[in-house]
Amino acid sequence: MRGMAVALLAVVISVVPCFAGPFPIYVTVVMHTEDPPTNPDFTRDRDTYLRWRDALVEFAELLHRYGAAFDYQCEWTFLAAAAMYDKGDVTANSEGLNVLKYLHDVLGVSIDPHAHERIYNYADVAELIRRTGVEPSQVVGGFLYWPPDNRQNWERFREPLQGRMFPEATWTGRILWGAGTAGHKGPDLFASGVWRPKDRYHFITHDPESPLIYIGSWRRTTMRAGGLFELVELARRGELDPQGMYTVSIFVAHGVVVRGGEEFLAKFTDAVLEPVGELVEEGLVRWATLPEIARIWVEEHGEHPTIYIPADQRELIRSLFREG
Ligand SMILES: [Zn+2]
């Protein structure tokens, strides 16, 4: 019996890949659909809405075939248009479901609110998601982190948020994603990792008592897989914390998929989905949506914080926030 146990142990040891350290790196694809004027007002233009809708369905199905995790982060007009137009023949390519329900229920996509909060705030956008029959995630899909005293004030997501357009609606955020600056004109944060930002003046300080979890996006690029290959290389060279939990978001603008059509999908498959799939096979990468990443951090990593700022912006970002 003991001999058998030893033999089994030998087998187990031989099949466990011989890398230690910060693997797997957790990766998701994040898409934004914007409010006007960045994207069209879909409620006023059915044909445009249908074109964007078809592109979204095709992209989500492609990701699903590759087993890729997908966080779809949507501003208010596309959601309002889905409620207006997703009836009858329109739903023929989505199993008779509206597009949000199809993505969420059939393809396993996390539906996260995204709001610039010019008119509709996060609770309003979450309410529009709910009205499509989908429970919105608790991800704040993009927010202003710099300067600390900005018009949005992310600290208000610590409490349940009341709608502005729908005052009876409330929504509670739990996970912050996409620390940015107005118009992306300042130093957007390209850190990887997961932590609880202490407060708006100490964003890159972990505070275990802070209610909100931040998930770092790393580079957010599209065709370079959000900088994933670079991060894998840093990990292989032993430059990352073996106890750390590292994260990457591959950002894809909805408009880029619409304009790029089949050519975009083919390029994205070659440059991102195929090579990332190989890293997944090797056990170096794991696809996980943002809510899944938060769950893994809490349940499997004991909330051990990782705050890894890329070398080229480390000094700048550290100069923006106070220590301690
Ligand atoms: Zn946006």
Residues whose N, C-alpha, C, O or C-beta is under 5 A from the ligand:
A	BS01	ZN	H32 E34
